[in-house]
Amino acid sequence: MITVYKTHSAFELIFDYNPKVIADIKGIPGRYWYGSKKCWCIPVSQEHSLEWLLKKYNKVNATESLPEQVGEIPPMPELTIDIPLKYTPFPYQSKGIAYTLIHKRVIIGDQPGLGKTLQAIGTVIGAKCKCILVICPSSLKLNWQREFEKVAGIKAATTQTAGGLWNSGGSSLILSDSIKTTWPTFHRTAGVRVFITNYESLKKYFVAKIKKVIDPETGKPKPLRLDHIEFHQTIQLFDAVILDELHKCKDGSTQQAKFCMGVTKGKDFILGLTGTPVVNKPKDLISQLHILGRLGDFGGYKFFMDRYCGGNGTGATNLAELGYKLQTTCFFQRQKKEVLTELPDKMRQIIISDIATRKEYNDAISDLSNYLQEYRQKSDEEVARSMRGEIMVKIGICKNISARGKINDVIDHIDEVIGSGEKIGVFIHQKEIAQALKNHYPHALTITGADTQDQRQSAVDNFQNNPDCNLILLSIKAAGVGLTLTAASRCAFIELPWHSADCDQCEDRFHRIGQKDSVQCAYFLGKDTIDEDIYEIIEKKRAVANTITGSSDNIQKEIIDRVMNSIFNKKNQPIEA
């Protein structure tokens, strides 16, 4: 395509290198090459020659000039089959499952928090897929394993336990280096139905060889193409692929995107999950549609570029038509406000993190274990003193290490929420954790013990009224009461308080009069850490009508006993990395 800019004396022509175009331009009297702008120029007096040139080469204009093809988008279909799930979907989620069962290769684009994961799982279970691959960010692998068990009863397995779950109808397994080449045997002999890996590991498990093709003219390697990649035949085992955060593959030139294209090729069900399929321009969709095997439904690469991207990839044209074709072919997206009547007032989500500080944590737990051995022999009076002293200090150290190990996962979560245009509040306790997040998000608002009353009020006002202020870091102690933060319906806990009532108070900074949305509260728990033990106690306390029925020491005593039992029960059990 030739792009034309008119000046007072000439037409400036910009286009991708094409020797035929250049030859025709050289035949126009008065033409010249403008080196500093890297464009060809044609005198204004030769406008008729320019019209001839454009008519010959700008055939895409015919594509662009076609009237937009837009019709009425039909309502989402109703789910008419029974799917054996342990969790009953909301009506809008059932419609999403029905849509994906019909269209099979789909982008599930619901706003974050509306249950894209559940709809994907419901689809592959409803379709009776036998071998499923989940590709997701590394921080979400454990959560996908947990969700398959919670939603569909597919047990989470390790390489040691997979065989024992055969009779329960299959299991899910996170791929690891120890089974880099032998993972297919876990499907054939141990009944593993779901395999989970991250985008960065696709090459390790599924790519046999990458051919380096040399350009004979330049002597340099040609850009990587899909046909340069040889995949292991074992990828044929999968009849369904789920790609979480599909927008990570918006650049089709990357190895990651091309590996996804190869792994998904020919699959019956391909489900891409993303609340932000278009990050910058419609061009972002090209690679994602290719991965879904849907680019041909949109006329192929060249037609898509010409029709929807202004020909050069930087434009955005015929968007109403693009939206219509997406929604009637392979895409749906609902906003929270559209389905609010179906949502509970408050929803809690547990996100299990494989902490990055594992060795440090294990050392601290070993030290705590040795100390608790002594605690078992203490008198009641000594126990009371210990609870106010070294035991709680040591537990606090373990909490700190776990919190530091979860920061990267929390950052991924924050990025997803604010990337979708929402605001979020993150509850922390320790100054070190607050500072780590503040270093990553220097413009984040804060309400901590270090802030004055005026600074706190300013932070609240900015968060409530300034659309550009989308993240606030909140001390559980300083911000847990008395504040209204209803500009957001998302909050997250990277650290836990000791009482369920404290959690509820923090959540209710968002869930209060003036809140128009369902509030979604994410709790980050370190895998195989005391986080899980503490949250279990918090949940138990929530189940009691009066959540605070005893003294602080009694609650701390229960936590100490729970942690002690957990440590000794888990002792000598291997933790798989």
C-alpha positions in Angstrom: 0.0 0.0 0.0 1.2 3.5 -0.9 0.6 6.3 1.7 0.6 9.8 0.3 1.3 13.1 2.1 0.8 16.4 0.2 3.2 19.3 0.6 3.1 22.7 -1.2 5.2 21.5 -4.0 5.1 17.7 -4.1 3.4 14.5 -3.1 5.5 12.4 -0.7 5.0 8.6 -1.1 5.8 6.1 1.6 5.5 2.3 1.0 7.2 -1.0 1.7 10.0 -1.8 -0.7 8.6 -2.9 -4.0 10.8 -2.9 -7.1 7.8 -2.7 -9.5 6.4 0.4 -7.7 9.9 2.0 -7.8 10.2 1.3 -11.5 6.9 3.0 -12.3 7.8 6.0 -10.1 11.0 6.4 -12.0 9.0 6.7 -15.2 7.2 9.9 -13.9 8.8 13.2 -14.9 10.3 15.2 -12.1 10.2 12.5 -9.5 13.0 12.4 -6.9 14.2 10.5 -3.8 14.0 12.5 -0.6 16.8 10.8 1.4 16.3 12.4 4.8 12.6 11.4 4.9 13.2 8.1 3.0 10.3 8.7 0.6 9.8 9.2 -3.1 8.4 12.6 -4.2 6.2 13.4 -7.3 5.6 17.0 -8.3 2.2 18.5 -7.8 2.0 19.0 -11.6 2.1 15.2 -12.0 -1.1 14.5 -10.0 -2.6 12.6 -12.9 0.4 10.2 -12.8 0.0 9.8 -9.0 -3.7 8.8 -9.6 -2.7 6.2 -12.1 0.0 4.8 -9.7 -2.5 4.6 -6.8 -5.1 3.0 -8.9 -2.6 0.3 -10.0 -1.1 -0.5 -6.6 -3.5 0.6 -3.9 -5.9 -2.2 -4.5 -6.5 -2.4 -0.8 -8.4 0.8 -1.2 -11.2 -1.3 -2.6 -11.1 -3.4 0.5 -11.1 -0.3 2.8 -13.9 1.4 0.9 -16.4 -1.5 1.2 -19.2 -0.5 3.5 -18.9 -2.1 7.0 -20.7 -5.4 7.2 -22.5 -5.2 10.5 -25.6 -7.1 11.6 -27.5 -7.9 14.8 -25.5 -9.9 17.3 -27.6 -12.9 18.4 -28.0 -13.5 22.1 -25.7 -15.9 23.9 -27.0 -19.5 23.6 -28.5 -21.4 26.5 -26.7 -24.5 27.8 -28.9 -27.5 27.1 -26.7 -30.4 28.4 -25.8 -31.4 31.9 -22.1 -31.1 32.7 -20.7 -33.0 35.7 -19.2 -30.1 37.6 -18.8 -29.8 41.4 -19.5 -26.0 41.2 -22.7 -24.7 39.7 -22.0 -22.0 37.1 -23.8 -18.7 37.2 -26.3 -18.3 34.3 -24.0 -16.1 32.3 -21.2 -18.6 32.8 -23.5 -21.4 31.5 -24.1 -19.3 28.4 -20.4 -18.8 27.9 -19.9 -22.6 28.1 -22.7 -23.1 25.6 -21.0 -20.6 23.2 -17.6 -22.3 23.4 -19.1 -25.8 23.0 -20.7 -24.5 19.7 -17.8 -22.5 18.3 -15.0 -24.6 19.8 -12.0 -22.3 19.1 -12.8 -19.2 21.1 -11.4 -16.2 22.9 -13.2 -16.0 26.3 -12.8 -12.3 27.0 -14.9 -11.7 30.1 -13.8 -9.0 32.5 -11.3 -10.3 35.1 -13.1 -11.9 38.0 -16.1 -13.2 36.1 -14.9 -16.8 35.9 -13.1 -17.3 32.6 -11.3 -20.3 34.2 -14.5 -22.0 35.2 -16.0 -21.5 31.8 -12.9 -23.0 30.1 -13.0 -26.0 32.5 -16.7 -26.5 32.0 -16.2 -26.5 28.2 -13.5 -29.2 28.1 -15.4 -31.3 30.6 -18.7 -30.8 28.7 -16.9 -31.7 25.4 -15.5 -34.9 27.1 -12.0 -33.9 26.0 -9.6 -36.8 26.9 -6.2 -35.0 27.1 -6.0 -31.3 27.9 -3.1 -28.9 27.9 -3.2 -25.7 29.9 -0.6 -23.0 29.0 -0.5 -20.2 31.5 1.9 -17.7 33.2 4.2 -19.6 35.6 2.5 -18.0 38.7 -0.8 -19.5 37.8 0.1 -23.2 37.3 -0.8 -24.2 40.9 -4.1 -22.3 40.7 -5.1 -24.1 37.5 -4.4 -27.4 39.1 -6.5 -26.3 42.1 -9.4 -25.1 39.9 -9.6 -28.3 38.0 -10.1 -30.1 41.3 -12.5 -27.6 42.7 -14.6 -27.3 39.6 -14.4 -30.7 38.0 -13.1 -33.0 40.7 -9.9 -33.8 38.7 -7.4 -34.4 41.4 -4.1 -32.5 41.6 -1.3 -35.0 41.3 2.5 -35.1 41.4 4.7 -37.5 39.6 4.7 -39.7 42.7 0.9 -39.8 43.2 -0.5 -39.7 39.6 -0.9 -43.5 39.2 -2.8 -43.7 42.4 -5.5 -41.4 41.1 -6.3 -43.5 38.0 -9.6 -44.9 39.3 -10.9 -41.5 40.2 -11.3 -40.5 36.6 -8.0 -38.9 35.9 -5.8 -36.2 37.4 -3.9 -33.0 36.6 -0.1 -32.7 36.5 2.2 -29.8 36.3 5.0 -30.5 33.8 8.5 -30.5 35.2 12.1 -31.2 34.1 12.0 -34.7 35.7 9.4 -35.8 33.1 10.5 -33.6 30.2 10.5 -36.5 27.7 8.3 -39.1 29.6 5.2 -37.0 30.3 3.1 -38.8 27.7 3.4 -42.0 29.7 1.5 -40.4 32.5 -1.5 -40.0 30.2 -1.3 -43.5 28.8 -0.5 -45.5 32.0 -1.5 -43.2 34.9 -4.6 -41.6 33.6 -3.4 -38.0 33.7 -6.0 -36.0 31.8 -4.8 -32.4 32.3 -1.2 -31.2 31.8 -0.2 -27.7 32.9 2.8 -25.7 31.8 3.9 -22.1 31.3 4.6 -20.2 28.1 8.4 -20.1 28.7 8.6 -23.9 28.9 6.8 -24.9 25.6 10.1 -25.3 23.8 11.4 -27.7 26.4 8.5 -30.1 26.3 7.2 -29.9 22.8 9.8 -28.7 20.3 12.1 -31.3 18.7 14.2 -28.9 16.6 14.4 -25.4 15.2 15.9 -25.1 11.7 18.1 -22.1 11.1 17.5 -21.0 7.6 20.1 -18.7 6.0 19.2 -16.0 3.5 21.4 -16.6 0.5 21.5 -12.9 -0.3 22.6 -11.6 3.1 24.1 -14.6 4.6 22.1 -14.0 7.8 19.5 -16.2 9.4 16.0 -15.5 8.1 13.3 -14.5 10.6 11.8 -17.5 12.4 8.8 -19.0 10.7 6.4 -21.6 11.9 7.6 -24.1 9.3 11.1 -23.8 10.7 10.0 -25.5 13.9 9.7 -29.2 14.2 7.4 -30.3 17.0 7.4 -33.7 18.9 4.6 -35.9 17.6 3.4 -36.3 21.2 1.5 -33.0 20.9 -1.0 -35.0 18.9 -2.2 -36.4 22.3 -4.0 -33.2 23.1 -7.5 -32.7 21.9 -7.9 -29.4 23.7 -5.6 -26.5 24.6 -6.4 -23.7 27.0 -4.2 -20.6 26.8 -4.5 -18.3 29.8 -3.5 -14.7 29.3 -3.6 -15.2 25.5 -2.7 -11.6 24.9 0.9 -12.5 25.9 1.1 -13.9 22.3 0.0 -10.7 20.5 3.4 -10.4 18.8 3.3 -13.2 16.2 7.0 -12.8 15.5 8.1 -14.2 18.9 9.1 -17.8 19.5 6.4 -18.0 22.2 3.6 -17.2 19.8 4.9 -19.5 17.2 5.2 -22.4 19.7 1.6 -21.8 20.6 0.6 -21.8 16.9 2.3 -25.2 16.5 1.0 -26.8 19.6 -2.6 -25.8 18.9 -2.7 -26.6 15.2 -5.6 -29.0 14.4 -6.9 -29.2 17.9 -10.7 -29.7 18.4 -11.0 -27.1 21.2 -8.7 -24.1 21.6 -9.7 -21.7 24.3 -7.9 -18.4 24.8 -8.5 -16.5 28.0 -7.9 -12.8 28.2 -9.8 -9.7 29.4 -7.6 -7.5 27.2 -7.3 -9.2 23.7 -6.5 -5.8 22.1 -3.7 -4.1 24.0 -2.8 -1.4 21.5 -4.3 -1.9 18.0 -6.4 -4.4 16.1 -3.1 -5.9 14.8 -2.7 -7.5 18.3 -5.5 -9.9 17.3 -3.7 -11.4 14.3 -1.4 -13.7 16.2 -4.2 -14.7 18.7 -6.6 -15.6 15.8 -3.8 -17.6 14.1 -3.3 -19.6 17.3 -7.0 -20.3 17.4 -6.9 -21.3 13.7 -9.4 -18.5 13.0 -7.4 -16.0 10.9 -8.9 -17.5 7.7 -12.4 -16.6 9.0 -11.3 -13.0 8.8 -9.9 -13.1 5.3 -6.3 -14.1 6.2 -3.4 -11.9 7.2 -3.3 -9.5 4.3 -7.1 -8.9 4.3 -7.1 -8.4 8.1 -4.2 -5.9 7.8 -5.8 -3.9 5.0 -9.4 -4.0 6.3 -8.9 -3.5 10.0 -5.4 -2.2 10.6 -5.2 0.6 8.0 -2.9 -1.5 5.8 0.3 -0.9 7.8 -0.6 -2.4 11.2 -0.7 0.9 13.0 -4.3 1.9 12.1 -7.7 0.9 13.4 -10.4 0.8 10.7 -13.8 -0.8 10.3 -14.0 -1.6 14.0 -17.7 -2.1 14.1 -17.5 -4.8 11.5 -14.5 -6.4 13.3 -16.4 -6.5 16.5 -19.4 -8.0 14.8 -17.4 -10.7 13.1 -15.5 -11.5 16.3 -18.7 -11.9 18.4 -20.4 -14.1 15.8 -17.4 -16.2 15.1 -15.1 -16.8 18.1 -15.3 -14.2 20.8 -17.5 -13.0 23.7 -16.9 -10.5 26.5 -19.2 -9.5 29.4 -18.5 -6.6 31.8 -19.2 -7.0 35.5 -22.0 -4.4 35.3 -23.8 -6.5 32.7 -24.1 -9.6 34.9 -24.1 -7.9 38.3 -27.5 -9.2 39.3 -26.1 -12.8 39.0 -23.1 -12.1 41.2 -23.0 -12.4 45.0 -22.2 -9.1 46.9 -18.8 -10.4 47.8 -16.6 -13.2 46.3 -13.3 -14.6 47.7 -10.6 -16.1 45.5 -7.7 -18.1 46.8 -4.5 -17.9 44.8 -1.8 -20.4 45.7 1.7 -19.1 45.1 4.8 -21.3 44.7 7.0 -18.9 46.7 10.3 -17.8 45.3 11.9 -17.9 48.7 11.5 -21.6 49.3 14.9 -22.5 50.6 14.9 -19.6 53.0 11.4 -20.6 54.2 12.4 -24.2 54.7 15.3 -23.1 56.8 13.1 -20.9 59.0 10.5 -23.7 59.3 13.3 -26.1 60.5 14.3 -23.6 63.1 10.6 -23.1 64.2 10.2 -26.9 64.3 13.1 -27.3 66.7 11.7 -24.6 68.9 8.2 -26.1 68.9 9.8 -29.4 70.1 10.7 -27.6 73.3 7.2 -25.9 73.3 5.6 -29.4 73.7 7.4 -29.9 77.0 6.5 -26.5 78.5 4.1 -25.9 81.4 1.0 -23.8 80.8 2.7 -20.8 82.4 5.7 -21.2 80.1 3.5 -21.6 77.1 1.7 -18.3 77.9 4.9 -16.5 78.0 6.2 -18.2 74.8 3.1 -17.2 72.9 3.9 -13.6 73.6 7.5 -14.1 72.8 9.7 -16.2 70.6 7.1 -18.5 69.0 5.1 -15.6 67.6 8.4 -13.9 66.5 9.4 -17.1 64.6 6.0 -17.5 63.0 6.2 -13.8 62.0 9.6 -14.5 60.3 8.0 -17.4 58.3 5.1 -15.1 57.3 7.6 -12.5 56.1 9.6 -14.9 54.0 6.4 -16.3 52.5 5.1 -12.7 51.7 8.4 -11.8 50.0 8.2 -15.0 47.9 4.7 -14.1 46.7 5.5 -10.5 45.4 6.0 -11.5 41.8 2.6 -13.3 41.7 0.9 -10.3 43.3 2.5 -8.0 40.7 1.1 -10.2 37.9 -2.4 -10.0 39.5 -2.2 -6.2 39.9 -1.1 -5.8 36.3 -4.0 -7.9 35.0 -6.5 -5.9 37.0 -5.3 -2.4 36.2 -4.6 -3.5 32.6 -8.3 -4.2 32.2 -9.1 -0.7 33.4 -10.1 -1.5 37.0 -8.7 -0.2 40.3 -7.4 -2.3 43.1 -6.4 -2.1 46.8 -3.7 -4.4 48.1 -3.5 -5.1 51.8 -0.1 -5.5 53.4 1.3 -5.6 57.0 5.1 -5.2 56.9 6.9 -2.1 55.8 9.3 -4.3 53.8 6.5 -5.7 51.6 4.9 -2.2 51.2 8.2 -0.8 50.0 8.8 -3.7 47.6 5.5 -3.0 45.9 6.1 0.8 46.0 9.4 0.3 44.3 7.6 -1.5 41.4 4.7 0.9 41.4 6.2 4.3 42.3 2.9 6.1 41.6 0.8 3.9 43.9 -1.1 5.6 46.6 -0.5 4.4 50.2 -2.3 4.4 53.5 0.2 3.0 56.1 1.3 3.8 59.6 3.9 6.1 58.2 1.4 8.4 56.5 -0.1 11.4 58.3 -3.9 11.9 58.6 -3.8 14.5 55.9 -1.8 12.2 53.6 -4.3 9.4 54.2 -7.3 11.6 53.4 -5.5 12.8 50.2 -4.9 9.2 49.2 -8.5 8.3 49.7 -9.7 11.3 47.7 -7.4 10.6 44.8 -8.3 7.0 44.7 -12.0 7.8 44.8 -12.0 10.6 42.3 -9.0 10.4 40.0 -9.3 7.8 37.2 -5.6 7.7 36.8 -5.1 6.5 40.4 -5.7 2.8 40.1 -3.6 1.2 42.8 -3.6 1.8 46.6 -1.4 0.0 49.1 -3.2 -0.5 52.4 -1.8 -1.4 55.8 -4.1 -3.9 57.4 -3.8 -2.0 60.7 -3.9 1.6 59.5 -6.5 1.2 56.7 -8.7 -1.7 58.0 -11.4 0.6 59.4 -13.1 3.9 58.8 -12.3 4.3 55.1 -14.5 4.2 52.0 -12.8 3.0 48.9 -15.8 2.1 46.7 -14.1 3.4 43.5 -12.7 -0.1 43.3 -14.4 -3.5 43.5 -11.1 -5.5 43.7 -8.9 -6.0 46.6 -6.1 -8.5 47.4 -4.2 -9.7 50.5 -0.5 -10.5 50.3 -0.3 -10.9 54.0 -3.0 -12.2 56.5 -4.1 -10.7 59.8 -4.8 -13.0 62.8 -8.5 -12.6 62.9 -11.3 -13.3 60.4 -12.9 -10.1 61.6 -9.9 -8.1 60.5 -10.2 -9.6 57.0 -13.8 -8.7 56.9 -13.2 -5.2 58.0 -10.5 -4.7 55.3 -12.8 -6.2 52.6 -15.6 -3.8 53.7 -13.5 -0.8 52.8 -14.7 -1.7 49.3 -17.9 -3.5 50.1 -20.0 -0.8 51.7 -22.8 1.8 50.8 -22.0 3.4 47.5 -20.5 0.2 46.0 -22.3 -0.7 42.8 -20.3 -3.8 41.9 -19.7 -7.2 43.4 -16.5 -7.0 45.4 -13.8 -9.6 44.6 -11.3 -10.3 47.3 -8.1 -12.3 46.4 -6.0 -14.0 49.0 -2.5 -15.0 48.1 -1.3 -18.0 50.1 2.2 -19.5 49.8 2.0 -23.2 48.9 3.1 -25.4 51.8 3.5 -22.5 54.1 1.8 -21.4 57.3 -0.3 -19.1 55.1 -2.5 -22.1 54.4 -2.8 -22.9 58.1 -3.6 -19.4 59.1 -6.2 -19.0 56.4 -7.9 -22.3 57.4 -8.3 -20.9 60.9 -9.7 -17.6 59.5 -12.2 -19.5 57.4 -13.2 -21.5 60.4 -13.7 -18.4 62.5 -15.8 -16.9 59.7 -18.2 -19.9 60.0 -18.9 -18.9 63.5 -21.7 -16.3 63.9 -19.7 -14.4 66.5 -16.2 -14.4 65.0 -14.4 -13.1 68.1 -15.5 -15.3 71.0 -12.3 -15.5 73.0 -9.2 -13.6 73.9 -6.3 -12.8 71.6 -4.2 -15.3 73.3 -6.7 -18.1 72.7 -6.7 -17.4 69.0 -2.9 -17.2 68.9 -2.8 -20.5 70.9 -5.0 -22.1 68.2 -2.7 -20.8 65.5 0.4 -22.1 67.3 -1.2 -25.5 67.8 -2.4 -25.6 64.1 1.1 -24.6 62.8 2.8 -27.1 65.1 0.6 -30.0 64.0 1.1 -29.0 60.4 4.8 -28.9 60.7 5.1 -32.3 62.4 2.6 -33.9 60.1 4.4 -32.6 57.0 7.8 -33.4 58.4 9.9 -35.7 56.2 7.3 -35.4 53.3 9.0 -34.4 50.1 8.1 -31.0 48.6 8.1 -31.2 44.8 9.6 -28.1 43.2 
